Amino acid sequence: MGRISIVVALLFCALTCVAIMHAEQARDRDPAWMAPSGDAQRLNPLTSRPDVGAGGARIYRQRCSACHAEDGGGTPKAPDLTAPDVQA
């Protein structure tokens, strides 16, 4: 039983290392990509709801800032969300 536990532990460690290495790789950006014209023209339906900003900021900090940075300026993992090409 001890050998099986060791094998399982080693397998778990190996899979964890692979997952971490994969997570560290940023996807290459396609500079030619453009949002579909219908979607690019859509207006933000929440602009008249300033109360949702605090909730959005909390979600950004929890789910996005690790890759895009606290200020959205980007990291090697993810692009700068304030860049004109990303905003477009």
C-alpha positions in Angstrom: 0.0 0.0 0.0 2.9 2.4 0.7 4.2 2.1 -2.9 0.8 3.0 -4.3 0.6 6.1 -2.1 4.1 7.2 -3.3 3.2 6.6 -7.0 -0.1 8.5 -6.6 1.7 11.4 -4.8 4.4 11.6 -7.5 1.7 11.5 -10.3 -0.2 14.3 -8.5 3.0 16.4 -8.3 3.8 15.8 -11.9 0.3 16.8 -13.1 0.4 19.9 -10.9 3.8 21.0 -12.4 2.4 20.5 -15.9 -0.7 22.5 -15.1 1.4 25.4 -13.6 3.7 25.5 -16.6 0.7 25.6 -18.9 -0.9 28.4 -17.0 2.2 30.5 -17.2 2.1 30.5 -21.0 0.4 33.5 -22.6 -1.4 33.0 -25.8 0.1 34.9 -28.7 -2.0 37.9 -29.7 -3.3 38.1 -33.3 -2.9 41.7 -34.3 -5.3 41.2 -37.2 -8.2 40.1 -35.0 -11.1 42.5 -35.0 -14.4 42.2 -33.0 -17.3 41.3 -35.3 -18.8 44.6 -36.6 -22.1 44.0 -34.9 -20.5 43.5 -31.5 -18.0 46.3 -31.9 -20.9 48.8 -32.3 -22.8 47.6 -29.3 -23.2 50.1 -26.5 -22.5 49.2 -22.9 -25.9 48.6 -21.3 -24.4 49.4 -17.8 -23.2 52.9 -18.5 -26.3 54.3 -16.8 -25.7 52.1 -13.7 -22.7 53.6 -11.8 -23.6 51.4 -8.8 -22.4 48.3 -10.6 -18.8 49.6 -10.8 -17.9 48.5 -7.3 -19.0 45.0 -8.0 -17.2 44.9 -11.3 -14.0 46.1 -9.6 -14.3 43.4 -7.0 -14.7 40.7 -9.6 -11.8 42.1 -11.6 -9.5 41.9 -8.5 -10.6 38.4 -7.8 -10.5 36.9 -11.4 -8.5 39.2 -13.7 -5.8 41.2 -11.9 -3.5 38.2 -11.4 -2.9 38.2 -15.2 -3.8 41.7 -16.3 -2.3 43.5 -13.3 -4.2 45.6 -10.7 -4.3 48.6 -13.1 -5.2 46.6 -16.2 -1.7 47.4 -17.6 -1.0 43.8 -18.5 1.7 41.3 -17.6 3.6 38.6 -19.6 0.5 36.4 -19.0 -2.1 38.7 -20.5 -2.4 41.9 -22.5 -2.7 45.5 -21.4 -6.5 46.1 -21.2 -6.0 49.8 -21.6 -4.2 49.5 -24.9 -6.0 51.1 -27.9 -5.9 47.9 -29.9 -7.4 45.9 -27.1 -10.1 48.6 -26.4 -11.0 48.6 -30.1 
